[in-house]
């Protein structure tokens, strides 16, 4: 039995206690706030693993989704949309991962190791997945419409 948290000491705490020095105070952890008025509340670039899971679980946490939450997946344009849906055919994994189904990955041209942009749409309770080549083309078209900008040497 290990005892309570107060009974346990880290090696660093034990070393400080042995020398008679006091431990410095712990640094405060930042609190992450999500703006409730923003429809695109959170952005993340993440990788697909070999089973189609999104490696980053933070968008799921931002949306407040929990393990085994039923989900529905659809495609709109060049993006995959994932929404919470009672009786949906998919679910958030036990560890909080979202797995893109094979048919959606094929339609988006995604394979293992590909990186995607994931955005949340809190107002719609949705997670949206964009393949990075689509994002790159969109950015290139924006740059072309703005003009040459800075000249490269």
C-alpha positions in Angstrom: 0.0 0.0 0.0 1.4 3.4 -1.0 -0.5 5.7 1.5 -2.1 9.0 0.8 -0.8 11.7 -1.5 0.6 13.7 1.5 2.6 10.6 2.6 4.3 10.2 -0.7 7.4 12.2 -1.7 9.0 12.6 -5.1 12.8 12.1 -5.4 13.2 15.9 -5.7 11.2 16.5 -2.5 13.2 13.9 -0.7 16.5 15.5 -1.8 15.3 18.9 -0.7 14.2 17.5 2.7 17.5 15.8 3.2 19.4 19.1 2.6 17.0 21.1 4.7 16.0 23.2 1.7 12.4 24.1 1.1 10.7 23.1 -2.2 9.9 26.1 -4.4 6.2 26.7 -4.9 4.6 24.9 -7.8 3.9 27.0 -10.9 0.2 27.6 -11.7 -1.3 25.8 -14.6 -3.1 27.9 -17.2 -6.8 27.5 -17.6 -7.9 27.2 -21.3 -11.0 29.0 -22.1 -13.1 28.4 -25.2 -15.0 31.4 -26.6 -18.7 30.4 -26.6 -19.5 33.1 -29.2 -17.1 31.8 -31.8 -18.6 29.2 -34.3 -15.1 27.9 -35.1 -13.9 27.5 -31.5 -10.8 25.4 -31.9 -8.3 24.4 -34.5 -5.8 21.6 -34.5 -3.5 19.9 -37.0 -3.2 16.2 -36.2 -2.2 12.9 -37.7 -4.3 9.8 -38.7 -3.1 6.6 -37.2 -3.2 3.2 -39.0 -6.8 2.6 -37.9 -8.0 6.1 -38.9 -8.1 7.6 -35.5 -7.4 11.3 -35.0 -4.3 11.4 -32.8 -5.3 14.7 -31.1 -8.2 14.3 -28.6 -8.4 17.9 -27.6 -11.1 18.8 -30.2 -13.3 16.1 -28.6 -12.8 17.5 -25.1 -13.5 21.1 -26.4 -16.9 19.9 -27.7 -17.6 18.2 -24.4 -18.0 14.8 -26.0 -17.4 11.7 -23.8 -16.3 8.1 -24.4 -18.9 6.0 -26.2 -20.8 9.2 -27.3 -22.7 8.2 -30.5 -21.6 10.0 -33.7 -22.8 10.5 -37.2 -20.3 11.2 -40.1 -21.0 12.9 -43.4 -19.1 14.7 -46.1 -19.7 18.2 -47.3 -17.5 19.5 -50.2 -13.9 18.5 -49.3 -14.5 18.1 -45.6 -15.7 15.4 -43.3 -18.3 16.4 -40.7 -18.7 14.6 -37.4 -21.7 15.4 -35.2 -23.1 14.0 -32.0 -26.2 11.9 -32.9 -28.3 9.6 -30.7 -28.2 6.2 -32.2 -25.3 7.2 -34.6 -23.4 4.3 -36.2 -20.0 5.4 -34.7 -18.9 6.5 -31.2 -16.1 8.3 -29.5 -13.5 5.7 -28.4 -13.0 4.6 -24.8 -9.9 6.9 -24.6 -11.6 9.9 -26.3 -10.4 9.3 -29.9 -12.5 9.8 -33.0 -12.0 7.3 -35.8 -12.8 8.3 -39.3 -14.5 5.4 -41.2 -12.8 3.9 -44.1 -15.3 5.2 -46.7 -14.8 8.8 -45.5 -11.0 8.4 -45.5 -11.1 7.1 -49.1 -13.4 9.9 -50.2 -11.1 12.5 -48.6 -8.0 10.8 -50.0 -6.5 10.1 -46.6 -4.2 7.3 -45.6 -2.3 6.4 -42.4 0.1 9.1 -41.3 -1.7 11.9 -43.2 -2.1 15.2 -41.4 -5.5 16.9 -41.3 -6.8 20.2 -40.0 -9.6 19.6 -37.4 -11.9 22.5 -36.4 -14.7 22.5 -34.0 -18.1 24.2 -34.6 -19.5 24.6 -31.1 -22.7 26.2 -32.4 -23.4 23.1 -34.5 -21.9 20.6 -32.1 -19.6 19.5 -34.9 -16.0 18.5 -35.6 -14.9 19.2 -39.2 -11.9 17.4 -40.8 -10.0 19.0 -43.7 -7.2 17.2 -45.6 -4.1 19.5 -45.5 -3.7 19.5 -49.4 -7.2 21.1 -49.5 -6.2 23.7 -46.9 -3.0 24.4 -48.9 -4.9 25.0 -52.1 -7.3 27.3 -50.3 -4.5 29.3 -48.9 -2.8 29.5 -52.3 -6.0 30.8 -53.9 -6.3 33.4 -51.1 -2.6 34.5 -51.7 -3.2 34.7 -55.5 -6.3 36.9 -55.0 -4.5 39.3 -52.7 -1.6 39.8 -55.0 2.1 39.1 -55.0 2.9 40.5 -51.5 6.5 40.3 -50.6 8.9 39.5 -53.3 11.2 36.5 -52.7 14.9 36.9 -53.4 
